[in-house]
Amino acid sequence: MAPHDAPPQDPTSLGAPPHDPTLLSATPHDPTLLGATPYGANPATRRVTVRYAAESSGSGPLTRGQDNMIRCIRASAPEAINKESVWPVPDGTSVPSGLVALRRLVERHESLRTSFPTGPGPDGFPDRQVVHRQGRFAVSVVEAGCRSDAELNAMAEELGRVDVTVPVGLDLPPRIRFTLIAAGDRLLRLVAVVCHAGADGAATAVLIEDWCALAAGKELPPVTAPTPLGIAVAEQSAQGRRRSAAALRHWARILTAGPVGVFSDARISGPPRDHSALLVRSRTAADDLAAVCRRTGASPSVVLLAAFAALVAHRAGRSELVFSALSANRQRAALIDHVGTLAQDALILLDAGAADLDQLIGRAKSASLSAYWHSTLDAEKVWQLVDDAAHVRGARFARQVVVNDLSLTIPASVAAVQPPPAADPELTVLPAPPLPVRLMLTVLRITGSLDFALIACPQVLDPEEAESFARALPAVLAAAAEGPVLLADLPAALGPPGAGRGGEWKLVDGSWIDLAAVRELLHAALGDHRLSVSEGRLVAEVAAVDPSFGPAEAHRAVVAALAGRDTAMAPHRYVVRHTTPAGEWTETGSGRDRAVVARLSALT
């Protein structure tokens, strides 16, 4: 997750803000729609500038979610943060009426009219949000020609894939970009690219439903959900600060005492890369999931989390698991319809060493609720906590396993137009996004068909193993629909527990460590060394010619080289042998900074 600079915005890129003053001539359709001109080199594409005038405006501090996502935006490629999707278009919608509906959508939701001006600090990080009462945005209109529905769908998906790579600037609204595909005056498809600082997945579902209503000419009731400005005020209150502090303590307890990683596989040789991705769709699995929920009284989200955890624990050969759960902050009823970004991880510590799946479902419910409650955090303090824990433990927490339940964020209008699975289950290979994770389960739909995506790094599951894993989840649900499933009877297709753990492995500080990986880490950071294990603690001996180089300097160098080395750990003790013209001497110590140790201890 190393930061890198996002590419500068190109004004000729699809969806970039218009700069041509000729776009300001009025059109007869609506006084807020400004004249269209051909756009770029493609005469079949034109740009229309839409002017909005809302009733509300204001400014205030960032919400926790905005702060977190702005940090992600500044550190990641646009396609890793922006989210593209094709929205349903009501039958009979014209381009002018569609543009009016988009204007009304932007006017309706403050989050879409929000900018994040450059802050006063040396890095320019924004320190406030500004909601604009008036403004304008550009919409690209692409002529479809004589294309079939399948060709239109492919065209929309390709436009989205291109547009999602273009940054959405933080300093100007709106937080969303639109491309229309039209045949003359008929609107056929709507492609939206959402900036994650303006709307997360659940908020996007609200936007889609509102768009469908507005495009169909319906009137919507006033927005009653809290605005981002209102949430920021609540988060800065005394109660909000206590909640954030409690969340930080929850994370600190797990990061300091829980397992650093889940998978201990000799194939792990660096950062996650070359992922495979499978989309699985099954009508039978949806029925089985509903049956398990009726039998156990648990929600679909909890049942799927438990079934996934059982398979992960079996494959990893360990019972104590740490998951990151996305979409975590939608658990409070008041925030269900909030349009903004609540995107912060929930950190789930789950003991998967249960006798059967029913028991694990109960544990998953308790663990996930606690994690969701403790997922509103100060992002700057969380990253400091992650760094402090890595310094003290000598191992850096990595989001190896991630769950993302989007089933409640996919509008029924979107799910309804999906064709039924051609097989049961139906498996489709997808382009795999570059994610800093080892294994990720994304739940897309739970009614009518169970649809989920499994993204796997080949260093823990090669494509064949990933397919076996993906098929195992519906199989577990089918068995659980009939009654409790003994976890010892999980499908043999997953392979033996702890597959890939061959070589010099030691259980150190609750994590399986590959001594070969530790040697590679020490060689990269310190050069020649000698590694030993004494009473479950790693000891490194190194020689130094610089008299100022001691255990503290050695430890800082090793921790700095930890990123991507999930199966390695920094030594607990350093023996630094100095040889200088003035003589020889030895320094020993942990190398840990006392101030960092104290800061971390204060949270636990």
N, C-alpha and C positions, 0 to 999 in steps of 0.2 A: 504493500500500500504506500510505496514511496511517492511523495508528491512530484508532480511535474507540471510544467506550464501548459495551460490550455492554448490552442492556436488562436491567433487574433481573428476577430470577426471580419469576414470579407463582405463588403457591401454588395457584391454581385452574387453572393451565395443565395440559394433558395431560402426564402423566409427572412432575409436580413431586412432591417428597417429601410424604408425608401428615403431617398434624398433628392428626388426630382421634383422641383417646384411645379411642374406641369400637372402633377397629380392633384392639385388643389382646385381644379375647376369642378363645379357642382354637377351632379347628374340628376336626371328627372326622377329616379327611383325613390330616393329618400334624401333629405337635406344633410344627413350625417354620413352618407356614402359619397366619397370623393372620387373624381374621375379615374378611369382605368387606362393604363397604357401597356403596350407590349413589354415584356420583361425578359431581359437577357437575350441570348442568341436564339432562343426558341420562339418563333412567332405564335405558336399555339399556347403560349403561357403569357398571361398578363398579370399586372399587379393592381389591386384596388386598395386604396387607403380609406379606412373607416374611422370616423371621429366619434368619440363617446363623451357624454356629459352626465355624470352620476350625481347623486345627492350627497354622498359622504366623502370625507377626506380626513386626514390626520397624520400624526407621526408618533412614534414611541419606540421603546427598546425592542430588540429582537426577541422573538420567542425562542425557547430552547431548541425546538425543531428547526427553525430558520437558521439559527447559529450553527447547528450541526451540519445542515445541508450546504450552507455557504462554504464551510470548511471543505466539505467533499467536492463541491464544484471547483474550488480553487486548486484542489490537489489532483483532480481526475480528468480524464478525457470526457468531452461532452456526451458521447454515446454511452458512457458508464453512469451518467447522472440523469440526463434528459430521458423522457419516456415518450415513445411514439405509439399511437394507436389509431385505428380506423373507426370512426364513430358512425352509428346508424344514421341514415337520412330518411325521414318520413316520406312516404309516397307523395308525389305531387309538389315537392319543395322546389321552388325556383331559386336561381342564384341571388337575385335581389332580396327575396324574403329570407334566404339563408344568411346573407350578410347582416340583415337587420337583427336576426336572432343572435348572431355572434356578438353584435354590438350590445344587445340587451344582456347577454350572458356576462360580458366584461363589466358592464355597469352594475350588475346584480351582486357580484362577488368582489369584495375589497382585496382579497388576496391576489386576484389577477391584475389589479391596478396598483400593485405595490412595487416600489423600487428600493434598492439597498445602496444608498450613496457611499462613496469612498469615505472611510473613517479617518480620524485625525492621527492615528498611530503610524509608525514608520512603515508598516506593511500595508497600510490602507484598508485593513479589514473593516467592513461595515460595522457600525455600532448601533444602527437604528433602521427602522422601516418607515417608509413614507407612502401613504395611500393617496393617490392622485385623483382629484375630482374630474378633471378633464384630460383628454389626450387623444392620441390616434394610434392606430396599428395598421399594418399592411397584411393583406391576404393575397396569396397566389392563387390564381384561377387557371387551371390547366384544361385545355380542350381535349375531350376524350376521343373524338372521332368515332368510327364505327367499330367499337370493341364489344366483345361479349362480356357477360358478367364475370366469368373467370378471368378474362384479360383485365377487366377493370379492377378486380381484387388484387391481381398481381401488380398492376400499375400503382395502386394505392400503397401497397406494402413497400414497393421499391421507393416511391417518393418519401415515405416515412423513414426508410433506412438511410436515405441520403440526408434528409433534413435533420435527423436526430444527431448527426455529427457536427452540426453548426451550433456554436455556443449561443445561449440566450443571455444577453448582457444583463448584469445585475443592476446597472444604474438607470435603466429605463424600463417602464412597463410596456406591454403586458408580460405576464409570466407564462404566456402560452403563444404558440404560433399555429396558424391554420393554412392548409392548402385545400382548395376545392377542385374536384374533378367534375367537369360539366360537359353536356352536349348542348351547345347553344345556350339557351336560358334555363335548361333543366339541370338541377343539381343532382349528381349521381353518387358521389362519395365525398366524405370529409375526413381529411387526415389532420390529426392534431399532434403537436409536439409540446409537452408540458415540462416546464422547468421545475425540478423537484423542490426548489425553494418556494414555489408558489402553490403546489398541490402534490400530495402523495397519492398512492393508489386509491385509497378510499375516497379522497376528495375528488379525484378524477371521475369516479363512478357517479358522484353527485352531479358533477358538471355535465356528464353525458345525459343523465336523466333530464336535467334542466334544459339542455340543448334540444332534446327530442320534443319536449313540451313547447318550447318557444318556437321552434321551426314549424310545429304543427298549428301555430297560431293560438295556443292556450295562454291564459294568464296564470301566473304563479303567485302564491301567497308570499308575503314578506319573509325574508330570511330571519330565522329565530336562533340559529346556532351561533355560538360565540365567534367573534371575528378574531383574526390574529392579534390585533391591537388589544382586544379584551383579554385574550389568553396571556399576552405578555404582562399585562397589569397583574393578573392573578398569580403568575409565576414569580413576580417580583415582590409579592406580599409576604408577610411573615410566614403564613401557612405554606405558601409555595416554596419558600426557601427551606423550610423544614422538610418538605417532601423531597426536594432535590438533595438535601444532605443525607436523608435516609437512603435514597437510591444510591448515592455514592458509597455509603457504608456497605450496602448489599453487594455492589460490584467488588469492593475491596476484599470482603470476606471470601468471595469466590476466586478472585485473582491471586490472593495470597495463600490459599489453602486447597483450592480445587485443582484438578488435573489441568496442566497447561495445554495439553492437546488431547485429541481422541485417538487418532490413528498413529500407530507405531509400525511403520512399514519400511523395509530396507530400500524400497523404490523411491522414497521421498528424498530427493537430492537437491532441492532448491524451491523457489517460489512456485505456487500453483500455475500451471500453464497447459495449453493444448487440451482443453476440456472437451468432453463429449456431452451432448444434450439429447434427451429423449422426451417426447411428449407421449404420455400414456392416457388413453381414453377408454372407459369401460362402463357400459350401462349396468352390467351385473354387479360390478364393484360398488356402484352408487347404492344399489339395493342392499348389498351386504353391509355397507357402512351404516345405512339407516337402521338395519336390524341390530347391529352392535350397539348403536346409540339407544335404541329402545330397550335392549336387554340390560345395559349397564347404567343407563340414566346419564351418560356423559354426552358432551357436545361433539359434533363431528370433528372440530378442530383438535380437541383433546384426544379423541380416539386415533386420529391420523398421526398426531405427535407421538403417542405411545407406540403405535405399530412401527413407525419409522425408527424410533429410539430402540425398539427391540431388535430390529434388523441391523442397525448401526452397532449396537453393543455386541451382537453375535459376530459381525464381521471384524470389528476392532479387537475382540477378545478382551474387553474390559466392561465393567458394569457401571462405573461412575463416569458420567458424560457431562460435558459442558456444551450447550447449544446457544447460538445466537438466533433470536426470533425477531423477524422484522414485522412491520405493521402492528407494533405492540401497544401503542397508545390509544387505540380505538375502543378500549374496554369500558370506558366511562360513558354512560348513556348520553350525557350532555354533549359529547364530542362526536357522536356517531355521524352527524351530518355536517360537521365542521369542514369548511373548504379552506385548506391551508396545508401546511406540512407538519405532521406530528412524528416524522420519521426519526426514531431513535431505537436502537436495539434493546431488546430485553435479554438479559443473560440468565439462562436456565441451567441450574445444576440439578441433575436428575440421577438418582440411583436406580439403574435398570436391572439390578440384581434381584428381580422378583421371581416368584415361582411360576406365575402365569400372566397372561396379558391383562386380565381383569384387574389384578393387583397393580400392574404397571400403569393402567389407565388412571387409577386412583392417585398414584404418586404423580403422574404427569399433570393432573388437574391442579393439585396443590402447588407443585413447583412452578407451573406456568403462571398461575394467578399471582404468586409472590413476585415472580420476575416482571410481569406486566405492571404490577403496582409500582415497582421500583425501576421504571424505564423513562422517567422524566428527569434528565440530567443536564448539568452544565458541561457542554462538550469539551471545553478547554480543560476543565478539571478531570474529566474522564481520561483524556489522552495523557495528562500528567500522571494520573494513577496508573495507566498501562505502562508508561515508561518507568515509573517508580517500582512497580512490581517486577518488571524485567530486570531492573538493576539489583533488587534485593534477592530475588529468587534465582537469577542467572538464566532465566528462560522466558522468552517473550510469548505472551498469549497471542494465539492466532485464531481467527474465525474459521476453524476447520470445517465445522458442520453448521449449516444455516437452514432454518425453516422459514417459509414466507407464505402464510395463508392469505391468499387474495380472494377466496371464494365469496366473501361478503362484499367485495369491491367490484365485482363484475356485474354490471347491470343486467337485469332480466332481458332487456331489449337486445343486448349484445349476445347473450347466451342463446336466445331464441333463434337467431339466424345461423347458428353453427350447424353444419350438417351432422347427422348422427354418425357414430363410429362405424367404419366399414367392417371392422372385425371386433371381436371381444376377447381379450383387449386389443385395441389398435395402437401400435407403436410407430411413431414417426420420428425420424432423425431430424433435429433442428440445428441451425447454426448456433454454435456455443459462444456465449459472451465471455470475454476475458474477465474473470472474477477472482478476487483474492481469497478463494475458498477451496476446500478439498471436496466437499459434497454439499449439495443444496437441493432441498425439496421445495418446490413452489406449487401450492394447491390452487387450481384455477376454478374448479367447479365441483360441486358436491351433489347437486340434484339433477335427476335425469341421466346424468353421466358423471362419473368421477374422472375428472381431468387433472392431471398433474404433470409437471416437468421435473425431470431429474438431471441435474448437472453434476458431472463427476470429473475430477482430475485423474488422469491415468496413473499418477503416482500412488493412488490408493485403490482405484477401480479402473481397469482398462475397459474399452468399449464393450467387450463381451461380458465382463463381470458386471458392468453397469446395467446391461440389459437383464441379466439374471436378477440383479437387485431390484430393478423396476418391476419385473414380473412377480417378484416375491411379495410386494406390498398388497396387490389385490388378492393373492393367494392367502395371506395372513387374514385379511378381512373376511374372506369366504369361510375360513375355518372358525374365526371368532363369531361369525353370525350364528353358528350352531351351539356355541358354548365356550367356556374358558379354554384358552390355548396354552399348553405348557411351553414355556420359552425354550426348554431343552429340545423341543420338536420342531424348531424352525427349519425352513426348507434347506435341504442339503445342497441345493444349487448355489448357495452363498459361499460354499467352501468352508474349510475348517476355521474355527475362531482364531484370531490373531494371525491370519495368513500373511506371509511376507516377513514375519519376525524371525529371521534366521541370522545368526551372527552373534556379535558381542553386545547383548542387550542386558541392561541393569534397570531395576526398578528404583528410581532415585526421586525422593521428594514427591511421591505419588504419581510419577510419570515414567513411562518406559523410555530409556535413553540408549541410543546406539553409540557405543564407545568409539566406533570408527568415525561417526559423524562428529563426535566431540574432538577427536584428533584433527580432523579436517578444519574445524572451527578454530582450534588453537593455532594450527599452522598458518591459517589465513591471517589471524590477528597478531600472533606473537612470533612466528617463525619456529625455530627449533625448540623443542620442549620435551618433557617427560610427563606422562599422565599416569596416575595411579588412583586406585579406589580404596579408601580406608574407612571401615565402619559405615558404608553407605554414603560416603562423601567423596567428591571428586577433588583431587589435589594435583596441581600443575607445578612443575619445576621449570624455570626458565633462567637463562643467563642474560645479564644486561651489562653494557659498558657505560651507559649513562647513569651517573650516580643519583639523578633525580627520578629515575624510573623505578617505581616500587609496586607493591600489590595494587594500590589504587589505580595507577596508570594502566597496569596490566588488565585489571577488571574492566575499566572503561573501554579499552580496545576490544576486548572479547565481546562485551555487550553490544558494541557498535556493529559487530559482524554477525549478530544473531539472526537478523531478518531473513526469513525464508528457510531457516534451518530448524524445522519443527522437531527433529529427533535429536537435537544437540542441546547441551546445557553448559553454562559457564561453570568453572570450578568453584567449589566452596572455599577453597584455600589456595593461596599462591605462595610459592617459595621462590624468591628472586635472589639469585646468586650474582653478586657484583665482583668483577675483577678489574681493578684499576691500578695504575702505577703506585697509588698510595696504599694499596693492600687489597685484601679480599674480605668480604663480609656478606651476611645473608639477612634478608628481610622476609618476614612471613606475616601473613594476615589475610583477611577475607577480601580486602579491597573495597568493601561496601562503604559508601559515604554515610556517616552517622546522621547527617541532616535528613537524607532521604529515608533512612531506616526509621527515624523518629516521625517523619511526616506520614509514612505508611502506617506505622504503629498507632498513630492517633486516630486512624479511621477504623481500626480493627479491634 
